[in-house]
């Protein structure tokens, strides 16, 4: 069974992927924004997991 934090992280990453890599948006046009967003989502997820593990 996976952690709720991991499931939320997956959902956030999937939402970013669907929004910016889909046919509606071009990743090239939003590359820096998407990379920054993925970094922030990852940082929050890792921080949450560190608190859950303690």
C-alpha positions in Angstrom: 0.0 0.0 0.0 1.5 3.4 -1.0 1.6 6.5 1.2 -1.1 9.2 0.6 1.8 11.7 0.1 3.2 9.5 -2.7 -0.2 9.3 -4.3 -0.7 13.1 -4.2 2.8 13.5 -5.6 1.9 11.2 -8.5 -1.3 13.1 -9.1 0.5 16.4 -9.1 3.1 15.2 -11.6 0.4 13.6 -13.8 -1.6 16.9 -13.8 1.5 18.8 -14.8 2.2 16.3 -17.5 -1.3 16.3 -18.9 -1.4 20.1 -18.9 1.9 20.9 -20.4 2.8 17.9 -22.5 -0.7 17.3 -24.0 -1.7 18.6 -27.4 -3.3 21.7 -25.9 0.0 23.1 -24.6 3.5 22.8 -26.0 6.2 21.8 -23.5 8.7 23.9 -25.4 6.8 27.1 -24.8 6.5 26.4 -21.1 9.7 24.5 -20.5 11.2 26.7 -17.7 7.9 27.0 -15.9 7.2 23.3 -16.0 10.7 22.4 -14.7 10.3 24.9 -11.9 6.9 23.5 -11.0 8.2 20.0 -11.0 11.1 21.0 -8.7 8.6 22.6 -6.2 6.3 19.6 -6.3 9.2 17.3 -5.7 10.6 19.4 -2.8 7.2 19.5 -1.1 6.7 15.8 -1.5 10.1 14.9 -0.2 9.6 17.3 2.8 6.2 15.6 3.5 7.7 12.1 3.4 10.5 13.2 5.7 7.9 14.3 8.3 5.8 11.2 7.8 8.8 8.8 8.3 9.9 10.6 11.6 
